[in-house]
Amino acid sequence: QVELVESGGGLVQTGGSLRLSCVASGRTFNNYAMAWFRQAPGKAREFVASILWRGREEKYGLSMLGRFTISKNEDQNTVYLEAHTLKPEDTAVYYCAAKDRGGIDWAYWGQGTQVTVSS
C-alpha cells in the first residue's frame, strides 16, 4: 500500500523560506510522477509542482515559478518542495501526491502539512 508522509510545515514570516519533505513508501516508484498541491481555507486545491521519479522533467503552476522548487532523493524515497520569499497568500495545507506517469488522476495523497506565513 502506497503511503506518502509530509513534514516540514510550520509558521514562517513573510519573506522566509521552508523546505517540505514527502517520504514515499509501499512500492517501487520508478514509473511514477510525484507532485505537490496546496489548499487554502475556502479555496480550491492548487497545483504547485511535479517531478518524474525517474527523469528530470519538472512542471510548475504558473504562479509558482521562481519561488518554488521541487526535487527528489531517489535513494531516500523522498520528494522535496523548497519555498522561498513566502507571502501570506502562500498559507495553505500542502499535500504530496503520486500517480503512474501515464495516468491522469493523482491516485495517492499524503495527509498534508500546514504552512502559515505571517504578515
NUROGU-706203 format. One record per residue (C-alpha): residue in one letter; x, y, z. Coordinates in pm, whole numbers, plus 50000, padded with zeros to 5 digits. Example, Ala and Ser with C-alpha at 12.3 -4.5 7.8 and 13.67 -1.06 7.14 Angstrom:
residues 2
A512304955050780/S513674989450714/
//
This chain:
residues 119
Q500005000050000/V501365033849898/E501965058050180/L503045094250149/V504095112850462/E504725150150451/S506675170650701/G508405204150729/G505455227650754/G505165254251019/L504925291251089/V507215314350892/Q507385351850848/T506775369450519/G509875366550305/G511025334950477/S511705300250338/L510715264450410/R511585230150281/L508825204350281/S509555167150261/C507455138150140/V508605102950217/A507065077049988/S506755040050068/G504815009149977/R506015002149626/T508645009949365/F508055044449221/N510235041948910/N507295047748674/Y505575073548889/A505225111048895/M505225129649225/A503655163249295/W502875189749549/F499475206349574/R498165231449822/Q494775241749951/A494005273550139/P490845277150352/G487815282850134/K489775278349812/A490185250649558/R493175227849562/E496015242749357/F498835225549169/V502275236549285/A504805214249110/S505505179048985/I508525157848903/L509105123848747/W510585098048980/R512895087048701/G513885115648477/R514355152848509/E511045166648391/E509645192548631/K506425212148598/Y505205242048797/G501975260548841/L502125294148668/S502075313948990/M504715291449147/L507545297448904/G510605313249060/R509685308249426/F509095270849449/T511495242849357/I510685205949352/S513425179949386/K513895143549486/N516245119349651/E515615085449497/D517825067249746/Q515745080850033/N512395078349851/T511825114749931/V510465143949733/Y511095179449847/L509475213149791/E511555243749865/A509625275849903/H511265309949908/T510145345949956/L506965333350115/K503895355450124/P500765353950344/E498815341350042/D501045310350042/T499365299750366/A497765265950298/V497895228950367/Y500485214350133/Y499885179050005/C502165153749841/A500635132449565/A501685103849339/K500415087849021/D501535064548748/R503345086948500/G500925076348228/G497875081948443/I495545111448458/D494455112248819/W496695116249119/A495885083449288/Y497755086749616/W497805115349865/G499505123450190/Q497805138050494/G499175172850432/T501365196750623/Q500275231650728/V502275261850616/T501365295050773/V503015327150659/S502595356150898/S502465391950775/
//
